[in-house]
């Protein structure tokens, strides 16, 4: 409305100017300047009017969109209201159920006070028993650890002993092998004498060369017969080759007492002197170290046959050369801790 009033005003001014052409030049110029200002103001107003109309259109558009948003909000609010009412109803039901459950719980709690006390007492007893058993378990564990240590120590000691036993067995086996080899050498060397008053046997790791009196001595004599010397020389040669053998020479008689004449007083003397005669023959006919040789007399006290017959007494009159492998290695093993 203000815009139309301004247009009418300018029209009146224009017409007035046209009818008053007789106005002086100065007034006319002033009017022209005013008109020009009015035109400029009019153009500005038109521009502002266009901007206002554009803003108005935009505001109407926003208002329309806001209206739609409001309608949507109203719908959402309505749905939320319904959901709230439904949820509130459910909450009330849950609240009622909760109160009922709480009431039941209180009744159960009041009714079970005695049971609770009983269970509490049983629990305390159980805990005491548990602690007692725990202490017993610790004691048993300590005993078990001690026994385990003892077992470990025993096992270690057993392993050491097993190693020693294995070593001993190896040494004994080597001695048995040496005895077997020695017996074979003697059997080969004395082949012509075996079964003719001479026997070779092996027992307890030793080799026994047993010679009858008939092979070595005349009755009551301590001088070795020629055939006996031949056999002893062969034995001596074998002993030369077997340096790790100790030699024990035992003289044995029967139970017939000596007459007691001369240097031979009794069977003790006879058995010792016969053993000594054999030692001398071996050392004379070989390089066997005398330190390896031992002469011993047993008299009639170790008979082969305890009978009183001539045949039994003949068996008992004998000389035995007992060959024993040296046990130095075995003793070293035994002395080792």
C-alpha positions as a printed NumPy array, in Angstrom:
array([[   0.   ,    0.   ,    0.   ],
       [   2.815,    2.41 ,    0.739],
       [   4.251,    1.672,   -2.68 ],
       [   1.003,    2.709,   -4.469],
       [   0.754,    5.946,   -2.48 ],
       [   4.259,    6.881,   -3.51 ],
       [   3.444,    6.252,   -7.209],
       [   0.344,    8.489,   -7.055],
       [   2.366,   11.2  ,   -5.408],
       [   4.962,   11.183,   -8.146],
       [   2.253,   11.334,  -10.785],
       [   0.73 ,   14.464,   -9.225],
       [   4.106,   16.07 ,   -9.046],
       [   4.782,   15.339,  -12.675],
       [   1.492,   16.77 ,  -13.824],
       [   1.942,   19.85 ,  -11.687],
       [   5.346,   20.413,  -13.244],
       [   3.958,   20.099,  -16.699],
       [   1.127,   22.631,  -16.094],
       [   3.382,   25.054,  -14.409],
       [   5.868,   25.499,  -17.218],
       [   6.03 ,   29.062,  -16.381],
       [   7.785,   28.356,  -13.093],
       [  11.125,   29.943,  -12.973],
       [  14.14 ,   28.018,  -14.144],
       [  15.582,   27.595,  -10.645],
       [  12.411,   25.999,   -9.325],
       [  12.323,   23.772,  -12.326],
       [  15.829,   22.538,  -11.744],
       [  15.013,   21.855,   -8.143],
       [  11.999,   19.861,   -9.164],
       [  14.05 ,   17.895,  -11.668],
       [  16.578,   17.064,   -8.958],
       [  13.817,   15.96 ,   -6.62 ],
       [  12.335,   13.847,   -9.396],
       [  15.673,   12.249,  -10.07 ],
       [  16.059,   11.443,   -6.375],
       [  12.573,   10.064,   -6.339],
       [  13.326,    7.844,   -9.321],
       [  16.467,    6.589,   -7.645],
       [  14.548,    5.932,   -4.453],
       [  11.841,    4.234,   -6.512],
       [  14.398,    1.89 ,   -8.102],
       [  15.81 ,    1.085,   -4.693],
       [  12.352,    0.438,   -3.334],
       [  11.599,   -1.869,   -6.248],
       [  14.805,   -3.815,   -5.574],
       [  13.967,   -4.04 ,   -1.897],
       [  10.433,   -5.062,   -2.801],
       [  11.74 ,   -7.903,   -4.97 ],
       [  14.051,   -9.042,   -2.179],
       [  11.192,   -8.92 ,    0.279],
       [   8.96 ,  -10.929,   -2.022],
       [  11.752,  -13.555,   -2.482],
       [  12.245,  -13.731,    1.271],
       [   8.491,  -13.929,    1.743],
       [   8.287,  -16.832,   -0.719],
       [  11.134,  -18.596,    1.059],
       [   9.508,  -17.965,    4.433],
       [   6.208,  -19.369,    3.134],
       [   8.075,  -22.439,    1.869],
       [   9.778,  -22.932,    5.228],
       [   6.459,  -22.385,    6.977],
       [   4.908,  -25.081,    4.812],
       [   7.791,  -27.485,    5.549],
       [   7.556,  -26.655,    9.227],
       [   3.864,  -27.388,    9.04 ],
       [   4.587,  -30.817,    7.628],
       [   7.238,  -31.399,   10.33 ],
       [   4.727,  -30.353,   12.952],
       [   2.198,  -32.824,   11.547],
       [   4.863,  -35.555,   11.621],
       [   5.766,  -34.62 ,   15.167],
       [   2.138,  -34.762,   16.14 ],
       [   1.867,  -38.246,   14.635],
       [   5.094,  -39.36 ,   16.39 ],
       [   3.884,  -37.833,   19.618],
       [   0.64 ,  -39.689,   19.296],
       [   2.47 ,  -42.98 ,   18.667],
       [   4.841,  -42.298,   21.55 ],
       [   1.854,  -41.578,   23.749],
       [   0.302,  -44.904,   22.868],
       [   3.673,  -46.677,   23.398],
       [   4.087,  -44.907,   26.714],
       [   0.655,  -45.965,   27.868],
       [   1.339,  -49.575,   26.816],
       [   4.765,  -49.531,   28.49 ],
       [   3.341,  -47.911,   31.59 ],
       [   0.729,  -50.661,   31.775],
       [   3.421,  -53.301,   31.479],
       [   5.503,  -51.535,   34.095],
       [   2.553,  -51.564,   36.487],
       [   2.104,  -55.292,   35.92 ],
       [   5.829,  -55.898,   36.433],
       [   5.748,  -53.777,   39.56 ],
       [   2.854,  -55.866,   40.881],
       [   4.679,  -59.097,   40.052],
       [   7.826,  -57.733,   41.711],
       [   5.913,  -56.881,   44.872],
       [   4.376,  -60.363,   44.895],
       [   7.799,  -61.988,   44.434],
       [   9.275,  -59.781,   47.142],
       [   6.507,  -60.801,   49.487],
       [   7.082,  -64.49 ,   48.732],
       [  10.835,  -64.016,   49.204],
       [  10.316,  -62.399,   52.599],
       [   8.038,  -65.259,   53.662],
       [  10.599,  -67.8  ,   52.471],
       [  13.398,  -65.897,   54.184],
       [  11.484,  -65.804,   57.461],
       [  10.549,  -69.473,   57.146],
       [  14.14 ,  -70.549,   56.385],
       [  15.937,  -68.716,   59.178],
       [  16.336,  -71.952,   61.131],
       [  17.489,  -73.787,   58.002],
       [  19.933,  -70.99 ,   57.298],
       [  21.367,  -71.243,   60.796],
       [  21.657,  -75.004,   60.417],
       [  23.352,  -74.661,   57.049],
       [  25.636,  -71.975,   58.477],
       [  26.654,  -74.326,   61.287],
       [  27.246,  -77.161,   58.863],
       [  29.253,  -74.821,   56.656],
       [  31.433,  -73.779,   59.586],
       [  31.973,  -77.418,   60.526],
       [  32.813,  -78.207,   56.927],
       [  35.299,  -75.346,   56.823],
       [  36.955,  -76.596,   59.994],
       [  37.147,  -80.078,   58.53 ],
       [  38.541,  -78.595,   55.33 ],
       [  41.265,  -76.737,   57.219],
       [  42.07 ,  -79.887,   59.16 ],
       [  42.286,  -81.916,   55.967],
       [  44.378,  -79.155,   54.409],
       [  46.854,  -79.395,   57.277],
       [  46.94 ,  -83.171,   56.913],
       [  47.473,  -82.768,   53.181],
       [  50.407,  -80.416,   53.785],
       [  51.954,  -82.939,   56.182],
       [  51.439,  -85.724,   53.657],
       [  52.91 ,  -83.528,   50.943],
       [  55.974,  -82.868,   53.102],
       [  56.304,  -86.615,   53.774],
       [  55.88 ,  -87.323,   50.077],
       [  58.588,  -84.812,   49.18 ],
       [  60.897,  -86.374,   51.766],
       [  60.144,  -89.863,   50.437],
       [  60.662,  -88.616,   46.893],
       [  64.058,  -87.232,   47.862],
       [  64.916,  -90.515,   49.551],
       [  63.732,  -92.366,   46.443],
       [  65.8  ,  -90.104,   44.198],
       [  68.856,  -90.632,   46.393],
       [  68.229,  -94.378,   46.481],
       [  67.738,  -94.454,   42.719],
       [  70.979,  -92.562,   42.186],
       [  72.798,  -94.921,   44.558],
       [  71.202,  -97.905,   42.824],
       [  72.412,  -96.642,   39.466],
       [  75.911,  -96.321,   40.896],
       [  75.691,  -99.86 ,   42.244],
       [  74.354, -101.136,   38.952],
       [  77.31 ,  -99.51 ,   37.231],
       [  79.654, -101.16 ,   39.732],
       [  77.913, -104.519,   39.304],
       [  78.217, -104.202,   35.536],
       [  81.889, -103.383,   35.973],
       [  82.336, -106.325,   38.321],
       [  80.56 , -108.63 ,   35.911],
       [  82.81 , -107.41 ,   33.123],
       [  85.894, -108.076,   35.276],
       [  84.589, -111.496,   36.324],
       [  83.784, -112.363,   32.743],
       [  87.294, -111.418,   31.71 ],
       [  88.619, -113.65 ,   34.522],
       [  86.365, -116.51 ,   33.416],
       [  87.571, -116.019,   29.866],
       [  91.152, -116.063,   31.151],
       [  90.438, -119.263,   33.114],
       [  88.905, -120.913,   30.067],
       [  91.863, -119.915,   27.953],
       [  94.293, -121.173,   30.615],
       [  92.492, -124.52 ,   30.885],
       [  92.652, -124.909,   27.127],
       [  96.378, -124.136,   27.071],
       [  97.043, -126.623,   29.853],
       [  94.92 , -129.286,   28.176],
       [  96.841, -128.785,   24.951],
       [ 100.211, -128.864,   26.722],
       [  99.39 , -131.867,   28.943],
       [  97.412, -133.8  ,   26.374],
       [  99.636, -136.904,   26.73 ],
       [  99.254, -136.917,   30.528],
       [  95.502, -136.464,   30.948],
       [  93.827, -139.645,   32.116],
       [  97.205, -141.026,   33.149],
       [  97.357, -139.766,   36.704],
       [  96.597, -136.144,   35.735],
       [  93.292, -134.329,   35.497],
       [  92.435, -130.715,   34.645],
       [  89.232, -129.213,   35.969],
       [  87.736, -125.774,   36.271],
       [  85.459, -124.501,   39.045],
       [  84.75 , -121.246,   40.866],
       [  86.885, -119.319,   38.388],
       [  89.949, -121.439,   39.115],
       [  91.791, -124.145,   37.156],
       [  92.876, -127.262,   39.055],
       [  95.688, -129.484,   37.801],
       [  95.584, -132.6  ,   39.986],
       [  98.49 , -135.098,   39.798],
       [  98.442, -138.523,   41.441],
       [ 101.339, -139.627,   43.593],
       [ 102.125, -142.308,   41.013],
       [ 102.896, -139.602,   38.413],
       [ 105.21 , -137.559,   40.65 ],
       [ 106.654, -139.45 ,   43.617],
       [ 107.69 , -142.844,   44.859],
       [ 105.956, -143.89 ,   48.08 ],
       [ 107.12 , -141.699,   50.985],
       [ 109.526, -139.75 ,   48.719],
       [ 109.73 , -136.01 ,   48.061],
       [ 111.817, -136.337,   44.89 ],
       [ 109.827, -135.91 ,   41.658],
       [ 110.06 , -138.77 ,   39.155],
       [ 111.256, -138.095,   35.591],
       [ 107.82 , -138.335,   34.014],
       [ 106.498, -135.963,   36.653],
       [ 109.273, -133.462,   35.89 ],
       [ 108.319, -133.583,   32.204],
       [ 104.702, -132.783,   33.025],
       [ 105.712, -129.955,   35.394],
       [ 107.939, -128.386,   32.723],
       [ 104.955, -128.183,   30.387],
       [ 102.92 , -126.598,   33.157],
       [ 105.741, -124.108,   33.754],
       [ 105.788, -123.067,   30.08 ],
       [ 102.072, -122.322,   30.209],
       [ 102.57 , -120.298,   33.402],
       [ 105.331, -118.295,   31.658],
       [ 102.806, -117.172,   29.061],
       [ 100.072, -116.439,   31.609],
       [ 101.555, -113.734,   33.805],
       [  98.285, -112.701,   35.474],
       [  97.886, -116.076,   37.192],
       [  98.674, -116.853,   40.824],
       [  99.791, -120.409,   41.549],
       [  99.047, -122.383,   44.707],
       [ 100.654, -125.825,   45.025],
       [  99.045, -128.075,   47.629],
       [ 100.464, -131.395,   48.792],
       [  97.973, -134.035,   50.08 ],
       [  98.591, -137.415,   51.744],
       [  96.473, -140.329,   52.877],
       [  95.656, -141.014,   56.52 ],
       [  98.405, -143.61 ,   57.073],
       [ 100.841, -142.194,   59.59 ],
       [ 104.54 , -141.786,   58.727],
       [ 107.181, -143.796,   60.584],
       [ 108.811, -140.605,   61.771],
       [ 112.329, -141.433,   60.588],
       [ 114.68 , -138.966,   58.917],
       [ 113.693, -135.429,   57.941],
       [ 110.05 , -136.383,   57.303],
       [ 108.393, -136.673,   60.671],
       [ 104.724, -136.951,   59.632],
       [ 102.231, -136.383,   56.834],
       [ 102.442, -132.609,   57.37 ],
       [ 106.112, -132.649,   56.542],
       [ 105.567, -134.962,   53.57 ],
       [ 102.803, -132.825,   52.03 ],
       [ 104.721, -129.543,   52.496],
       [ 108.029, -130.863,   51.196],
       [ 106.392, -132.39 ,   48.132],
       [ 104.719, -129.052,   47.329],
       [ 108.075, -127.294,   47.82 ],
       [ 109.793, -129.767,   45.454],
       [ 107.298, -128.918,   42.728],
       [ 107.768, -125.142,   43.248],
       [ 111.532, -125.607,   42.808],
       [ 111.099, -127.555,   39.573],
       [ 108.805, -124.864,   38.097],
       [ 111.155, -121.979,   39.008],
       [ 114.2  , -123.905,   37.781],
       [ 112.691, -124.689,   34.375],
       [ 110.958, -121.384,   33.6  ],
       [ 111.056, -117.633,   34.116],
       [ 107.966, -117.686,   36.341],
       [ 108.285, -115.112,   39.116],
       [ 108.591, -117.018,   42.434],
       [ 106.354, -114.364,   44.017],
       [ 103.479, -115.886,   42.067],
       [ 104.061, -119.316,   43.615],
       [ 102.851, -120.563,   46.99 ],
       [ 103.644, -123.999,   48.456],
       [ 101.272, -125.476,   51.022],
       [ 100.883, -128.807,   52.782],
       [  97.46 , -130.104,   53.786],
       [  98.457, -133.508,   55.137],
       [  95.577, -135.985,   55.189],
       [  92.922, -133.443,   56.146],
       [  91.367, -132.725,   52.729],
       [  90.698, -136.18 ,   51.256],
       [  88.889, -136.687,   47.978],
       [  87.536, -140.014,   49.197],
       [  87.034, -140.435,   52.972],
       [  87.045, -144.233,   52.646],
       [  89.616, -146.456,   54.328],
       [  90.277, -148.681,   51.317],
       [  93.49 , -148.832,   49.329],
       [  91.707, -147.331,   46.344],
       [  90.424, -144.386,   48.42 ],
       [  93.88 , -143.757,   49.915],
       [  95.421, -143.822,   46.446],
       [  93.065, -141.038,   45.309],
       [  93.927, -138.929,   48.331],
       [  97.704, -139.083,   47.733],
       [  97.973, -136.241,   45.23 ],
       [  99.399, -132.827,   44.466],
       [  97.14 , -130.06 ,   43.207],
       [  98.307, -127.011,   41.265],
       [  95.582, -124.419,   41.696],
       [  95.711, -121.568,   39.187],
       [  93.813, -118.394,   40.065],
       [  93.542, -115.294,   37.836],
       [  94.715, -112.186,   39.678],
       [  91.797, -110.197,   41.039],
       [  93.53 , -106.818,   41.268],
       [  91.04 , -105.183,   38.915],
       [  88.158, -106.702,   40.854],
       [  89.501, -105.38 ,   44.139],
       [  89.91 , -101.928,   42.627],
       [  86.249, -101.936,   41.608],
       [  85.208, -103.149,   45.065],
       [  87.275, -100.459,   46.75 ],
       [  85.725,  -97.748,   44.571],
       [  82.919,  -95.934,   46.415]])
